[in-house]
Amino acid sequence: MLPDVENRLYNDEHVHRFPAEAINCFTGSLAKLMSLRGTPIQEANLLEYGDGYLFRCGLDECGYPEYTFSVQEVGLLGCLRLGASVETASISDRDWIKHLSRLARTNHGAVVWVNTSHLTYDDFYLDKPAYLHALLVTYVSEDEKRIQIYDPLVVNRRRYGCQTWVAAEKFHEALSDKVTTETYNHMGLAHSIDKSIQMQPSEGALTTLEALARQSELYHSEAKHHEALGTYAAACIAMLNGHNRRSCTAARRLFDHISVLYVLPSLALLGQSLSQTDVNQDALKQLGWLVDHWRALALMSLKFEATGSESVLLRISERFKVIIQTDRAMWSSIHRATHNVNFGIRHELTNRATGPIK
């Protein structure tokens, strides 16, 4: 970094924006970090290798139903199975900035979780309720007063990514002001890829087809996956009952979870993964129908937010039933197309790679 650039005072004029390159902030940050260390991958690879197409139901930061995947577990597991050596360091002590500086200097950067209410480079973060968000720290100034960050996904009206400088003192507030959810509690750690270790795919590493075969097996064998959508639908309907402020907010959150945060972006990546394999066309057809039904549900949620109509709520309930059926049909189709695949990922690899990730 040139001294005259580094020494500029941070302001909005120095925010470099570009089209969004990620569907998720954590996996998008990891994919960028892998690229910086000389091993470019697609974000879809992390969801393939990390079992990221398997969703589960939980609650978001505000206590509303959430249908998502375990983004940190998926991202780190994906890195491990791709052969990366993941280094995780605590940044919760008073030497936090020295830890970040070391990781940025030696490993090209570190992925951290922050509280969005302390991010000032877009009014979107200031106007919305605080939520958990992942960023990539790429540089710390020599005087340790400024930090360069890469934000892969700002979900404003027009999604974009950006790179900018932030004041270290303000960034420390974003790192330390805890935001926890029922699903995630990841703050206080920095994750990087050890640059000194040559990446080698793990023994028994999966191809895309084998990864999808594995996920279809897990979907059908584990209730937390094949029952998640039904649980989410029931929780949403219960929250939407009664036209009041909370039900209106729940309708907006339903729209956000579908269109902005998790569902449709992840299904877009699943489509990329399926297109790279020899699965039959039925799986892609079912996926297309599933996307259409989710989009219709998202529009219904906005209509319910505006009207509180009982008839719209009934249509939401009926659409959820169709989505559940279509989701099961899609995974059954993937299973039929991949069940003969010999994807022998070894038990010891699975146990090692899926151990506790804090």
DAWOJO-V749765 format. One record per residue. N is the residue number from 1. RES is the residue in one small letter. SS is DSSP state (H for helix, E for strand, C for the rest). PHI is phi in whole degrees, 0 to 359 (NA if undefined). PSI is psi in whole degrees, 0 to 359 (999 if undefined). Layout:
n: {N:N}
res: {RES:RES}
ss: {SS:SS}
phi: {PHI:PHI}
psi: {PSI:PSI}
//
This chain:
n: {1:2:3:4:5:6:7:8:9:10:11:12:13:14:15:16:17:18:19:20:21:22:23:24:25:26:27:28:29:30:31:32:33:34:35:36:37:38:39:40:41:42:43:44:45:46:47:48:49:50:51:52:53:54:55:56:57:58:59:60:61:62:63:64:65:66:67:68:69:70:71:72:73:74:75:76:77:78:79:80:81:82:83:84:85:86:87:88:89:90:91:92:93:94:95:96:97:98:99:100:101:102:103:104:105:106:107:108:109:110:111:112:113:114:115:116:117:118:119:120:121:122:123:124:125:126:127:128:129:130:131:132:133:134:135:136:137:138:139:140:141:142:143:144:145:146:147:148:149:150:151:152:153:154:155:156:157:158:159:160:161:162:163:164:165:166:167:168:169:170:171:172:173:174:175:176:177:178:179:180:181:182:183:184:185:186:187:188:189:190:191:192:193:194:195:196:197:198:199:200:201:202:203:204:205:206:207:208:209:210:211:212:213:214:215:216:217:218:219:220:221:222:223:224:225:226:227:228:229:230:231:232:233:234:235:236:237:238:239:240:241:242:243:244:245:246:247:248:249:250:251:252:253:254:255:256:257:258:259:260:261:262:263:264:265:266:267:268:269:270:271:272:273:274:275:276:277:278:279:280:281:282:283:284:285:286:287:288:289:290:291:292:293:294:295:296:297:298:299:300:301:302:303:304:305:306:307:308:309:310:311:312:313:314:315:316:317:318:319:320:321:322:323:324:325:326:327:328:329:330:331:332:333:334:335:336:337:338:339:340:341:342:343:344:345:346:347:348:349:350:351:352:353:354:355:356:357:358}
res: {m:l:p:d:v:e:n:r:l:y:n:d:e:h:v:h:r:f:p:a:e:a:i:n:c:f:t:g:s:l:a:k:l:m:s:l:r:g:t:p:i:q:e:a:n:l:l:e:y:g:d:g:y:l:f:r:c:g:l:d:e:c:g:y:p:e:y:t:f:s:v:q:e:v:g:l:l:g:c:l:r:l:g:a:s:v:e:t:a:s:i:s:d:r:d:w:i:k:h:l:s:r:l:a:r:t:n:h:g:a:v:v:w:v:n:t:s:h:l:t:y:d:d:f:y:l:d:k:p:a:y:l:h:a:l:l:v:t:y:v:s:e:d:e:k:r:i:q:i:y:d:p:l:v:v:n:r:r:r:y:g:c:q:t:w:v:a:a:e:k:f:h:e:a:l:s:d:k:v:t:t:e:t:y:n:h:m:g:l:a:h:s:i:d:k:s:i:q:m:q:p:s:e:g:a:l:t:t:l:e:a:l:a:r:q:s:e:l:y:h:s:e:a:k:h:h:e:a:l:g:t:y:a:a:a:c:i:a:m:l:n:g:h:n:r:r:s:c:t:a:a:r:r:l:f:d:h:i:s:v:l:y:v:l:p:s:l:a:l:l:g:q:s:l:s:q:t:d:v:n:q:d:a:l:k:q:l:g:w:l:v:d:h:w:r:a:l:a:l:m:s:l:k:f:e:a:t:g:s:e:s:v:l:l:r:i:s:e:r:f:k:v:i:i:q:t:d:r:a:m:w:s:s:i:h:r:a:t:h:n:v:n:f:g:i:r:h:e:l:t:n:r:a:t:g:p:i:k}
ss: {C:C:H:H:H:H:C:C:C:C:C:H:H:H:C:E:E:E:E:C:C:C:C:C:H:H:H:H:H:H:H:H:H:H:H:H:C:C:C:C:C:C:H:H:H:H:H:H:H:C:C:C:C:C:C:E:E:E:E:C:C:C:C:C:E:E:E:E:C:C:H:H:H:H:H:H:H:H:H:H:H:C:C:C:C:E:E:E:E:E:C:C:C:C:C:H:H:H:H:H:H:H:H:H:H:H:H:C:C:E:E:E:E:E:E:H:H:H:C:C:C:C:H:H:H:H:H:C:C:C:C:E:E:E:E:E:E:E:E:E:C:C:C:C:C:E:E:E:E:E:E:E:E:E:C:C:C:C:C:E:E:E:E:E:E:E:E:H:H:H:H:H:H:H:H:H:C:C:C:C:C:C:C:C:C:C:C:C:E:E:E:E:E:C:C:C:C:C:C:C:C:C:C:C:C:C:C:H:H:H:H:H:H:H:H:H:H:H:H:H:H:C:H:H:H:H:C:H:H:H:H:H:H:H:H:H:H:H:H:H:C:C:C:C:H:H:H:H:H:H:H:H:H:H:H:H:H:H:H:H:H:C:H:H:H:H:H:H:H:H:H:H:H:H:H:C:C:C:C:C:H:H:H:H:H:H:H:H:H:H:H:H:H:H:H:H:H:H:H:H:H:H:H:H:H:H:H:C:C:H:H:H:H:H:H:H:H:H:H:H:H:H:H:H:H:H:H:H:H:H:H:H:H:H:H:H:H:H:C:C:C:C:C:C:C:C:H:H:H:H:H:H:H:C:C:C:C:C}
phi: {NA:292:303:293:287:298:273:296:289:292:204:298:295:259:272:268:259:208:304:304:251:220:256:217:293:285:293:294:294:296:298:296:297:299:294:297:274:93:233:295:225:266:303:301:299:293:288:291:285:259:61:276:272:265:267:217:257:203:240:275:301:260:87:264:303:223:244:208:246:283:299:290:300:297:297:289:296:299:298:299:288:276:97:279:260:273:250:243:234:286:234:260:259:287:265:305:288:292:297:295:298:296:294:293:286:269:241:72:147:211:267:227:259:226:269:294:295:255:266:249:274:210:299:307:291:280:274:262:302:301:215:279:216:256:226:251:276:249:197:236:298:299:276:61:257:224:229:267:234:242:255:285:204:260:268:284:307:247:295:206:246:203:230:201:256:229:291:300:298:292:293:297:297:295:284:256:278:295:235:238:232:296:269:232:207:247:288:95:231:238:244:220:251:299:289:281:256:293:290:225:306:300:303:81:301:265:277:302:298:293:295:292:298:299:292:293:296:294:301:281:262:242:298:298:260:283:257:297:293:296:296:296:300:297:294:294:299:298:288:279:297:90:276:217:299:292:292:295:296:298:296:294:294:301:299:298:296:283:271:255:266:231:295:295:301:291:295:296:292:300:299:298:296:297:292:272:244:260:296:291:293:298:297:293:295:298:298:300:296:299:300:299:293:296:297:298:295:299:294:298:296:293:295:293:303:280:244:65:292:295:293:292:299:297:294:298:299:293:293:302:299:293:297:299:297:291:299:295:296:296:293:294:294:297:296:297:284:239:293:269:288:272:258:306:291:287:299:293:294:300:297:291:282:252:296:305:243:274}
psi: {127:142:319:330:315:326:359:143:139:131:174:338:341:16:114:112:150:162:143:133:6:158:346:141:320:308:328:320:319:318:319:318:318:322:318:328:6:14:77:133:167:147:326:328:323:322:329:306:336:12:40:354:1:113:163:162:139:202:143:188:333:6:15:153:143:133:106:180:161:90:319:314:317:312:313:321:319:317:315:315:340:358:9:151:107:128:125:127:144:137:31:1:183:347:23:318:330:322:315:320:317:314:321:323:317:329:13:3:175:140:130:159:139:163:118:341:347:8:124:2:359:132:338:316:328:331:340:155:147:140:168:131:142:140:162:118:123:344:144:128:156:326:1:28:344:149:133:130:154:116:109:345:100:114:53:188:320:115:139:167:167:163:135:173:143:152:135:320:316:322:326:324:319:326:328:343:101:135:116:151:174:331:323:146:77:1:158:3:150:134:131:169:118:112:338:347:124:127:132:130:138:150:129:19:150:148:171:316:317:324:319:324:316:315:325:324:315:322:315:338:342:122:328:342:307:347:356:317:319:320:318:316:314:319:321:314:318:321:330:342:130:120:95:182:320:321:325:318:321:322:318:321:323:315:314:315:327:305:328:313:307:301:294:319:318:322:329:318:322:321:320:316:315:323:339:0:180:25:154:162:342:322:317:324:315:320:317:316:319:316:316:317:320:319:318:319:322:317:322:322:323:321:322:321:321:329:330:22:133:326:324:320:320:319:324:315:316:322:323:319:319:320:317:315:317:322:316:320:321:313:327:322:319:320:316:324:341:359:341:0:131:87:42:65:128:149:322:326:314:313:320:317:340:19:175:124:108:999}
//
